[in-house]
Amino acid sequence: MPEFLPEESDDAVLQELGEDLHSLDPFAIKVPMSRQRKEFAPSKIQELADSIHEVGQIQPIVIDANQILIAGERRLKAVKHILHSKDTYENWENFKYIKVSVISPQDDWHRHTIELQENIKREPHNACRGISRRRRIRTSHGTAKR
């Protein structure tokens, strides 16, 4: 297992994500500038928005108690796209509130690990960004190699 991932299985890391579900205005969620993924293809956000509009929001957005995003930025952007494109989407009102899971990360390393696990299961990262992310997580966890 790569050293930047937790010792426990993916299921154990992500198990807590469904424990505390709520409904929240998507515009109330704060997205930190330190997010791992910086680039989002507009066509991919549109595709995800179309899917969410068609079948609903399957996975909740993951936030902390201060409404700071931990995982699910693509889903959040897709829902906001629906709300900004009212002429395109019928029943856009159904997305004024979205499902969120509120968790309490133990520390920044835990927060970044959850975010990274979410991203690994979604769209691939390019190699340079992946190396940079792993280095940042190792450094924040005190395991950076010299």
Secondary structure, DSSP 8 states (H G I E B T S, - for coil): --TTS-SS-HHHHHGGGGSSEEEE-GGG-B--TT-S-----HHHHHHHHHHHHHH---S-EEE-TT-BEEE-HHHHHHHHHHHH-TTTSTTGGGGSSEEEEE---SSHHHHHHHHHHHHHTSS---HHHHHHHHHHHHHHTT----
